[in-house]
Amino acid sequence: MNAPSPLTTTSTVTGLSVVGEIDAHTAPTLAAAIAECDQQTVVVDMSAVEFVDSSGLRVLIEAHQAADEAGRSLQLANPSAAVSRLLEISGVSDYLDVVS
């Protein structure tokens, strides 16, 4: 059995870049990385996310709500096919700010 790919988050000028898999084990890492961003609009580049499950979706929705409550915004940029599919089937693609 293969070990899951680790999740790497890298700070960028506009927010952060996410690489790897977002699941129950790595979702807290993503949540913490987003919480540390201090930009008015936090742009999360998701082009290199290979897998995301409901744990990752929960983190994105909660981060969106927290940003909104703080008068800021969260933008999901360049979602990979895996991310796009989850957003589409869960019905939140219009709720979250997604840009290609």
VMD Tcl script that builds the backbone (N, CA, C; Angstrom):
set m [mol new atoms 300]
animate dup $m
set s [atomselect $m all]
$s set {name element resname resid chain x y z} {
  {N N MET 1 A 0.838 -1.168 0.000}
  {CA C MET 1 A 0.000 0.000 0.000}
  {C C MET 1 A 0.886 1.235 0.000}
  {N N ASN 2 A 0.587 2.175 -0.896}
  {CA C ASN 2 A 1.372 3.400 -0.990}
  {C C ASN 2 A 0.978 4.381 0.098}
  {N N ALA 3 A 1.958 5.065 0.634}
  {CA C ALA 3 A 1.679 6.120 1.594}
  {C C ALA 3 A 1.081 7.302 0.834}
  {N N PRO 4 A 0.160 8.027 1.470}
  {CA C PRO 4 A -0.425 9.164 0.765}
  {C C PRO 4 A 0.618 10.234 0.492}
  {N N SER 5 A 0.396 10.962 -0.586}
  {CA C SER 5 A 1.298 12.066 -0.909}
  {C C SER 5 A 1.195 13.112 0.183}
  {N N PRO 6 A 2.302 13.665 0.591}
  {CA C PRO 6 A 2.224 14.718 1.589}
  {C C PRO 6 A 1.613 15.974 0.977}
  {N N LEU 7 A 1.165 16.842 1.834}
  {CA C LEU 7 A 0.630 18.119 1.384}
  {C C LEU 7 A 1.673 19.185 1.655}
  {N N THR 8 A 1.958 19.988 0.647}
  {CA C THR 8 A 2.910 21.077 0.799}
  {C C THR 8 A 2.182 22.383 0.541}
  {N N THR 9 A 2.330 23.323 1.459}
  {CA C THR 9 A 1.779 24.655 1.254}
  {C C THR 9 A 2.945 25.630 1.248}
  {N N THR 10 A 2.969 26.493 0.269}
  {CA C THR 10 A 4.041 27.462 0.122}
  {C C THR 10 A 3.442 28.860 0.058}
  {N N SER 11 A 3.931 29.751 0.897}
  {CA C SER 11 A 3.454 31.133 0.870}
  {C C SER 11 A 3.845 31.807 -0.432}
  {N N THR 12 A 2.932 32.599 -0.953}
  {CA C THR 12 A 3.191 33.395 -2.155}
  {C C THR 12 A 2.849 34.849 -1.829}
  {N N VAL 13 A 3.126 35.733 -2.748}
  {CA C VAL 13 A 2.828 37.149 -2.542}
  {C C VAL 13 A 1.321 37.362 -2.342}
  {N N THR 14 A 0.512 36.558 -3.030}
  {CA C THR 14 A -0.936 36.744 -2.984}
  {C C THR 14 A -1.658 35.787 -2.035}
  {N N GLY 15 A -0.956 34.815 -1.488}
  {CA C GLY 15 A -1.613 33.841 -0.608}
  {C C GLY 15 A -0.763 32.606 -0.439}
  {N N LEU 16 A -1.202 31.500 -1.056}
  {CA C LEU 16 A -0.378 30.303 -0.997}
  {C C LEU 16 A -0.641 29.358 -2.141}
  {N N SER 17 A 0.328 28.482 -2.326}
  {CA C SER 17 A 0.268 27.449 -3.350}
  {C C SER 17 A 0.181 26.103 -2.633}
  {N N VAL 18 A -0.720 25.245 -3.103}
  {CA C VAL 18 A -0.962 23.961 -2.454}
  {C C VAL 18 A -0.601 22.842 -3.422}
  {N N VAL 19 A 0.185 21.879 -2.930}
  {CA C VAL 19 A 0.611 20.747 -3.759}
  {C C VAL 19 A 0.366 19.463 -2.988}
  {N N GLY 20 A -0.267 18.477 -3.627}
  {CA C GLY 20 A -0.439 17.165 -3.010}
  {C C GLY 20 A -1.889 16.783 -2.825}
  {N N GLU 21 A -2.157 16.085 -1.723}
  {CA C GLU 21 A -3.488 15.552 -1.447}
  {C C GLU 21 A -4.055 16.179 -0.181}
  {N N ILE 22 A -5.336 16.538 -0.255}
  {CA C ILE 22 A -6.015 17.113 0.902}
  {C C ILE 22 A -7.036 16.090 1.377}
  {N N ASP 23 A -6.774 15.530 2.557}
  {CA C ASP 23 A -7.678 14.548 3.144}
  {C C ASP 23 A -7.760 14.799 4.648}
  {N N ALA 24 A -8.334 13.870 5.382}
  {CA C ALA 24 A -8.513 14.059 6.824}
  {C C ALA 24 A -7.188 14.272 7.551}
  {N N HIS 25 A -6.115 13.691 7.033}
  {CA C HIS 25 A -4.810 13.815 7.693}
  {C C HIS 25 A -4.116 15.132 7.369}
  {N N THR 26 A -4.332 15.654 6.168}
  {CA C THR 26 A -3.620 16.864 5.752}
  {C C THR 26 A -4.465 18.132 5.806}
  {N N ALA 27 A -5.776 17.998 5.943}
  {CA C ALA 27 A -6.657 19.165 5.976}
  {C C ALA 27 A -6.276 20.166 7.077}
  {N N PRO 28 A -5.902 19.708 8.284}
  {CA C PRO 28 A -5.498 20.687 9.308}
  {C C PRO 28 A -4.278 21.522 8.894}
  {N N THR 29 A -3.376 20.945 8.127}
  {CA C THR 29 A -2.217 21.681 7.622}
  {C C THR 29 A -2.671 22.800 6.698}
  {N N LEU 30 A -3.614 22.489 5.820}
  {CA C LEU 30 A -4.146 23.501 4.910}
  {C C LEU 30 A -4.873 24.593 5.687}
  {N N ALA 31 A -5.692 24.201 6.652}
  {CA C ALA 31 A -6.436 25.183 7.454}
  {C C ALA 31 A -5.482 26.143 8.155}
  {N N ALA 32 A -4.421 25.612 8.732}
  {CA C ALA 32 A -3.446 26.445 9.438}
  {C C ALA 32 A -2.730 27.384 8.475}
  {N N ALA 33 A -2.371 26.881 7.302}
  {CA C ALA 33 A -1.661 27.713 6.321}
  {C C ALA 33 A -2.539 28.854 5.837}
  {N N ILE 34 A -3.822 28.575 5.595}
  {CA C ILE 34 A -4.730 29.637 5.153}
  {C C ILE 34 A -4.915 30.660 6.273}
  {N N ALA 35 A -5.051 30.184 7.500}
  {CA C ALA 35 A -5.250 31.086 8.643}
  {C C ALA 35 A -4.070 32.029 8.844}
  {N N GLU 36 A -2.878 31.608 8.459}
  {CA C GLU 36 A -1.682 32.440 8.622}
  {C C GLU 36 A -1.568 33.533 7.558}
  {N N CYS 37 A -2.317 33.417 6.471}
  {CA C CYS 37 A -2.264 34.423 5.409}
  {C C CYS 37 A -2.915 35.711 5.892}
  {N N ASP 38 A -2.270 36.832 5.600}
  {CA C ASP 38 A -2.809 38.106 6.067}
  {C C ASP 38 A -3.210 39.048 4.940}
  {N N GLN 39 A -3.278 38.554 3.718}
  {CA C GLN 39 A -3.686 39.381 2.588}
  {C C GLN 39 A -5.183 39.694 2.687}
  {N N GLN 40 A -5.578 40.819 2.110}
  {CA C GLN 40 A -7.006 41.175 2.065}
  {C C GLN 40 A -7.771 40.139 1.236}
  {N N THR 41 A -7.183 39.768 0.097}
  {CA C THR 41 A -7.720 38.679 -0.716}
  {C C THR 41 A -6.668 37.588 -0.732}
  {N N VAL 42 A -6.987 36.455 -0.133}
  {CA C VAL 42 A -6.066 35.328 -0.083}
  {C C VAL 42 A -6.326 34.452 -1.300}
  {N N VAL 43 A -5.322 34.337 -2.163}
  {CA C VAL 43 A -5.438 33.520 -3.365}
  {C C VAL 43 A -4.742 32.186 -3.093}
  {N N VAL 44 A -5.518 31.101 -3.190}
  {CA C VAL 44 A -4.983 29.762 -2.960}
  {C C VAL 44 A -4.881 29.057 -4.309}
  {N N ASP 45 A -3.631 28.871 -4.785}
  {CA C ASP 45 A -3.400 28.194 -6.056}
  {C C ASP 45 A -3.552 26.694 -5.836}
  {N N MET 46 A -4.547 26.100 -6.491}
  {CA C MET 46 A -4.858 24.689 -6.297}
  {C C MET 46 A -4.577 23.854 -7.544}
  {N N SER 47 A -3.720 24.368 -8.421}
  {CA C SER 47 A -3.451 23.683 -9.684}
  {C C SER 47 A -2.706 22.364 -9.503}
  {N N ALA 48 A -2.000 22.193 -8.386}
  {CA C ALA 48 A -1.216 20.974 -8.180}
  {C C ALA 48 A -1.814 20.065 -7.103}
  {N N VAL 49 A -3.098 20.246 -6.817}
  {CA C VAL 49 A -3.772 19.362 -5.861}
  {C C VAL 49 A -4.225 18.119 -6.620}
  {N N GLU 50 A -3.716 16.963 -6.179}
  {CA C GLU 50 A -3.993 15.705 -6.882}
  {C C GLU 50 A -5.274 15.038 -6.407}
  {N N PHE 51 A -5.668 15.323 -5.153}
  {CA C PHE 51 A -6.838 14.684 -4.564}
  {C C PHE 51 A -7.366 15.583 -3.465}
  {N N VAL 52 A -8.670 15.653 -3.350}
  {CA C VAL 52 A -9.287 16.388 -2.240}
  {C C VAL 52 A -10.583 15.674 -1.875}
  {N N ASP 53 A -10.811 15.510 -0.578}
  {CA C ASP 53 A -12.035 14.851 -0.129}
  {C C ASP 53 A -12.876 15.840 0.674}
  {N N SER 54 A -13.896 15.327 1.351}
  {CA C SER 54 A -14.810 16.199 2.086}
  {C C SER 54 A -14.117 16.963 3.208}
  {N N SER 55 A -13.034 16.423 3.749}
  {CA C SER 55 A -12.283 17.138 4.793}
  {C C SER 55 A -11.679 18.406 4.221}
  {N N GLY 56 A -11.128 18.311 3.023}
  {CA C GLY 56 A -10.560 19.473 2.360}
  {C C GLY 56 A -11.635 20.473 1.979}
  {N N LEU 57 A -12.767 19.966 1.529}
  {CA C LEU 57 A -13.881 20.843 1.168}
  {C C LEU 57 A -14.344 21.625 2.402}
  {N N ARG 58 A -14.427 20.950 3.528}
  {CA C ARG 58 A -14.837 21.608 4.773}
  {C C ARG 58 A -13.877 22.741 5.127}
  {N N VAL 59 A -12.572 22.490 5.002}
  {CA C VAL 59 A -11.569 23.517 5.292}
  {C C VAL 59 A -11.763 24.725 4.384}
  {N N LEU 60 A -11.991 24.496 3.106}
  {CA C LEU 60 A -12.163 25.598 2.157}
  {C C LEU 60 A -13.418 26.412 2.464}
  {N N ILE 61 A -14.501 25.728 2.795}
  {CA C ILE 61 A -15.751 26.430 3.125}
  {C C ILE 61 A -15.580 27.228 4.417}
  {N N GLU 62 A -14.964 26.618 5.439}
  {CA C GLU 62 A -14.760 27.328 6.706}
  {C C GLU 62 A -13.810 28.512 6.542}
  {N N ALA 63 A -12.777 28.353 5.715}
  {CA C ALA 63 A -11.843 29.454 5.469}
  {C C ALA 63 A -12.536 30.588 4.722}
  {N N HIS 64 A -13.394 30.232 3.786}
  {CA C HIS 64 A -14.173 31.230 3.051}
  {C C HIS 64 A -15.064 32.013 4.016}
  {N N GLN 65 A -15.756 31.303 4.909}
  {CA C GLN 65 A -16.646 31.949 5.869}
  {C C GLN 65 A -15.873 32.831 6.843}
  {N N ALA 66 A -14.726 32.358 7.319}
  {CA C ALA 66 A -13.903 33.141 8.253}
  {C C ALA 66 A -13.395 34.412 7.585}
  {N N ALA 67 A -12.959 34.292 6.339}
  {CA C ALA 67 A -12.474 35.463 5.609}
  {C C ALA 67 A -13.610 36.464 5.424}
  {N N ASP 68 A -14.769 35.963 5.057}
  {CA C ASP 68 A -15.933 36.821 4.842}
  {C C ASP 68 A -16.297 37.575 6.127}
  {N N GLU 69 A -16.294 36.869 7.246}
  {CA C GLU 69 A -16.617 37.491 8.531}
  {C C GLU 69 A -15.589 38.551 8.922}
  {N N ALA 70 A -14.352 38.395 8.462}
  {CA C ALA 70 A -13.283 39.347 8.775}
  {C C ALA 70 A -13.193 40.470 7.739}
  {N N GLY 71 A -14.127 40.497 6.777}
  {CA C GLY 71 A -14.110 41.527 5.753}
  {C C GLY 71 A -13.042 41.294 4.700}
  {N N ARG 72 A -12.624 40.038 4.565}
  {CA C ARG 72 A -11.602 39.681 3.586}
  {C C ARG 72 A -12.230 38.700 2.593}
  {N N SER 73 A -11.428 38.169 1.688}
  {CA C SER 73 A -11.955 37.169 0.765}
  {C C SER 73 A -10.930 36.069 0.505}
  {N N LEU 74 A -11.453 34.921 0.151}
  {CA C LEU 74 A -10.638 33.756 -0.185}
  {C C LEU 74 A -10.955 33.401 -1.627}
  {N N GLN 75 A -9.919 33.264 -2.432}
  {CA C GLN 75 A -10.095 32.949 -3.846}
  {C C GLN 75 A -9.341 31.662 -4.162}
  {N N LEU 76 A -10.033 30.696 -4.771}
  {CA C LEU 76 A -9.405 29.443 -5.190}
  {C C LEU 76 A -9.008 29.599 -6.649}
  {N N ALA 77 A -7.710 29.569 -6.909}
  {CA C ALA 77 A -7.206 29.811 -8.255}
  {C C ALA 77 A -6.744 28.522 -8.929}
  {N N ASN 78 A -7.014 28.444 -10.217}
  {CA C ASN 78 A -6.529 27.339 -11.059}
  {C C ASN 78 A -6.803 25.955 -10.458}
  {N N PRO 79 A -8.060 25.668 -10.098}
  {CA C PRO 79 A -8.323 24.361 -9.498}
  {C C PRO 79 A -7.983 23.216 -10.453}
  {N N SER 80 A -7.336 22.199 -9.914}
  {CA C SER 80 A -7.024 21.013 -10.713}
  {C C SER 80 A -8.335 20.308 -11.053}
  {N N ALA 81 A -8.254 19.289 -11.894}
  {CA C ALA 81 A -9.453 18.535 -12.268}
  {C C ALA 81 A -10.105 17.915 -11.036}
  {N N ALA 82 A -9.295 17.416 -10.101}
  {CA C ALA 82 A -9.828 16.795 -8.884}
  {C C ALA 82 A -10.591 17.812 -8.039}
  {N N VAL 83 A -10.027 19.008 -7.912}
  {CA C VAL 83 A -10.673 20.061 -7.118}
  {C C VAL 83 A -11.949 20.524 -7.821}
  {N N SER 84 A -11.866 20.763 -9.111}
  {CA C SER 84 A -13.028 21.225 -9.876}
  {C C SER 84 A -14.179 20.238 -9.763}
  {N N ARG 85 A -13.856 18.958 -9.871}
  {CA C ARG 85 A -14.899 17.924 -9.799}
  {C C ARG 85 A -15.579 17.941 -8.442}
  {N N LEU 86 A -14.806 18.004 -7.360}
  {CA C LEU 86 A -15.405 18.014 -6.023}
  {C C LEU 86 A -16.279 19.252 -5.834}
  {N N LEU 87 A -15.811 20.409 -6.264}
  {CA C LEU 87 A -16.589 21.638 -6.120}
  {C C LEU 87 A -17.892 21.543 -6.906}
  {N N GLU 88 A -17.808 20.938 -8.089}
  {CA C GLU 88 A -18.984 20.802 -8.939}
  {C C GLU 88 A -20.006 19.837 -8.339}
  {N N ILE 89 A -19.563 18.643 -7.940}
  {CA C ILE 89 A -20.525 17.644 -7.445}
  {C C ILE 89 A -21.073 17.993 -6.067}
  {N N SER 90 A -20.340 18.803 -5.315}
  {CA C SER 90 A -20.825 19.201 -3.990}
  {C C SER 90 A -21.722 20.438 -4.067}
  {N N GLY 91 A -21.743 21.089 -5.230}
  {CA C GLY 91 A -22.606 22.235 -5.429}
  {C C GLY 91 A -22.100 23.535 -4.829}
  {N N VAL 92 A -20.816 23.627 -4.526}
  {CA C VAL 92 A -20.290 24.855 -3.911}
  {C C VAL 92 A -19.450 25.712 -4.856}
  {N N SER 93 A -19.371 25.325 -6.115}
  {CA C SER 93 A -18.533 26.077 -7.051}
  {C C SER 93 A -19.019 27.515 -7.212}
  {N N ASP 94 A -20.326 27.759 -7.052}
  {CA C ASP 94 A -20.837 29.120 -7.139}
  {C C ASP 94 A -20.723 29.860 -5.809}
  {N N TYR 95 A -20.680 29.110 -4.715}
  {CA C TYR 95 A -20.552 29.715 -3.385}
  {C C TYR 95 A -19.132 30.216 -3.132}
  {N N LEU 96 A -18.152 29.384 -3.466}
  {CA C LEU 96 A -16.761 29.763 -3.291}
  {C C LEU 96 A -16.309 30.595 -4.482}
  {N N ASP 97 A -15.318 31.436 -4.269}
  {CA C ASP 97 A -14.781 32.291 -5.337}
  {C C ASP 97 A -13.696 31.491 -6.073}
  {N N VAL 98 A -14.079 30.935 -7.222}
  {CA C VAL 98 A -13.175 30.082 -7.992}
  {C C VAL 98 A -12.819 30.786 -9.294}
  {N N VAL 99 A -11.506 30.899 -9.561}
  {CA C VAL 99 A -11.055 31.517 -10.811}
  {C C VAL 99 A -10.066 30.593 -11.507}
  {N N SER 100 A -10.172 30.549 -12.824}
  {CA C SER 100 A -9.256 29.699 -13.588}
  {C C SER 100 A -8.100 30.504 -14.126}
}
mol reanalyze $m
mol bondsrecalc $m
mol representation Tube
mol addrep $m
